[in-house]
Amino acid sequence: MPTRAPLPRTLKTAKIKITTKCNRSCDFCIFADGAQGENMSMELFSTILARLETIPFQQLHINGGEPTVHRDFSALSAAARTRLPGKAMVLGTNAITLARNKRIMEATLSSYDQILIGCDDEHGNYDEVHAVVPRLREAGKTVVVNSVLEGISSSRLTQLTGLCDRYGAVHVTNHVHHVDVGQPPNELRGLCGRYLDQHLMIEIDGSCYRCFNAMAKTDSEFNIWDEDFATRVFAPRGHHFRFCLRCHEYTDSGAALLPAPALTA
């Protein structure tokens, strides 16, 4: 019997960190530098879009920092929507600027299909979330509100759950913010099985790594200028990232190299 050729791989999510600026200064956050952060240039963002046009993927996730404080947020969002018309557009935000800036809200409604909102005591954005969820849902957008259970009172949790139920949004909860929140170190044997979900993170300097919890400054695998960028996105991985040791999502695959042949056929 002839050997079946491997199925073509499709990237699930390309996530672009367009800024490290934020209008909050949450203690837990490893992805933002408050008012001292930096913005990605329009030129670099355009180069990234050109690279992403060369690979198959499902959704583009714009994040930060707080992406809506980027001075060119509206233009960046419109450019991505225009150049990648068949992709689902996802925005990760704390919704503060959405609630206070009509122009930013209109840009979001024009360009994005899904809005993911972090909401708890650290974010301090309860009023803003209650203001934007009805507007976003009225426009037919998928809205997911995420709360950290250790960072929110039962009354606030009940209010958010009621808000989401009333307007058809999704409310999810978890026990961690990002990574390294005091849990014991993982025993790093096989590489993380979540790698097979195939997520690509692109940093503000063009560095790339295939994990949302890693940090490009130490874990960058390649960059968007590499001539073999499209090949590198789907190439096997043979090492742990620095944050694998503390990542709450680490799942031992038992494999020393990913993807294993049996998982690509």
Helices and strands as residue ranges (DSSP letters): E 11-17, G 34-36, H 42-52, E 57-63, G 67-69, H 73-83, E 88-93, H 96-100, H 102-111, E 114-118, H 126-138, E 142-148, G 149-151, H 154-167, E 170-174, G 193-197, E 199-202, E 207-209, H 216-219, E 222-223, H 229-234, G 242-245, G 261-263
